[in-house]
């Protein structure tokens, strides 16, 4: 799924129809939805943990959320995560 993320902006639908996600934000929220930790997301995306945390903080501000789980709920509500299967990660 991450290999399919190529556009620079991804507009959401529903109550967030005027809100867009950047490529990095889209990749991060997909990884979150698949159950990856910040450290794991950083490894997958080839960026630092701090970069991932910053990206998620920006997403929470954009979507008026306080928790990562709310980000996932909104992404599901807007149809952004349609077709994405969760992955169980062995820790």
C-alpha positions as CSV (number, residue, x, y, z in Angstrom):
1,X,0.0,0.0,0.0
2,X,2.8,2.4,0.8
3,X,4.2,2.0,-2.7
4,X,0.9,3.3,-4.0
5,X,1.3,6.6,-2.2
6,X,2.8,8.9,-4.8
7,X,0.7,12.1,-4.9
8,X,1.8,15.1,-3.0
9,X,-1.6,15.8,-1.5
10,X,-4.5,13.5,-0.5
11,X,-7.8,15.2,0.2
12,X,-10.1,13.7,2.7
13,X,-13.9,13.4,2.4
14,X,-16.9,14.1,4.7
15,X,-16.4,16.7,7.4
16,X,-12.8,17.0,6.5
17,X,-13.3,17.5,2.7
18,X,-11.2,20.7,2.7
19,X,-8.3,19.0,4.5
20,X,-5.5,17.2,2.8
21,X,-2.7,14.9,3.9
22,X,0.8,15.2,2.6
23,X,2.5,12.1,1.2
24,X,4.5,11.7,4.5
25,X,1.3,12.2,6.6
26,X,-0.6,9.6,4.4
27,X,2.2,7.1,4.8
28,X,2.4,7.7,8.6
29,X,-1.4,7.3,9.1
30,X,-1.4,4.1,7.1
31,X,1.4,2.7,9.2
32,X,-0.4,3.7,12.4
33,X,-3.5,2.0,11.2
34,X,-1.5,-1.2,10.5
35,X,-0.4,-1.2,14.2
36,X,3.2,0.0,13.8
37,X,5.0,1.8,16.6
38,X,6.7,5.2,16.0
39,X,10.1,3.5,15.9
40,X,8.8,0.9,13.3
41,X,7.2,3.6,11.2
42,X,10.5,5.5,11.2
43,X,12.3,2.4,10.0
44,X,9.7,1.7,7.3
45,X,9.8,5.3,6.0
46,X,13.5,5.7,6.5
47,X,13.2,8.7,8.8
48,X,13.9,9.4,12.5
49,X,11.5,8.7,15.3
50,X,11.3,12.4,15.9
51,X,10.3,13.1,12.3
52,X,7.5,10.6,12.6
53,X,6.3,12.1,16.0
54,X,6.4,15.5,14.4
55,X,4.3,14.3,11.5
56,X,1.8,12.7,13.8
57,X,1.6,15.9,15.9
58,X,0.8,17.9,12.7
59,X,-1.9,15.4,11.8
60,X,-3.5,15.6,15.2
61,X,-3.5,19.4,14.9
62,X,-4.9,19.3,11.3
63,X,-7.7,16.9,12.3
64,X,-8.3,18.3,15.8
65,X,-7.4,15.1,17.6
66,X,-5.8,14.3,20.9
67,X,-4.9,10.7,20.4
68,X,-3.5,8.5,17.7
69,X,-6.6,6.3,17.8
70,X,-8.7,9.4,16.9
71,X,-6.5,9.8,13.8
72,X,-7.3,6.3,12.7
73,X,-11.0,6.7,13.4
74,X,-11.1,9.9,11.2
75,X,-9.1,8.2,8.4
76,X,-11.6,5.3,8.4
77,X,-14.6,7.7,8.5
78,X,-13.2,9.6,5.5
79,X,-12.6,6.4,3.6
80,X,-8.9,7.0,3.5
81,X,-8.0,3.6,4.9
82,X,-10.4,1.6,2.7
83,X,-8.8,-1.7,1.7
84,X,-5.9,-1.5,4.2
85,X,-5.5,-4.6,6.3
86,X,-4.2,-4.5,9.8
87,X,-0.9,-6.3,10.4
88,X,0.0,-8.0,13.7
89,X,3.6,-7.1,14.5
90,X,5.6,-9.4,16.7
91,X,7.5,-7.4,19.3
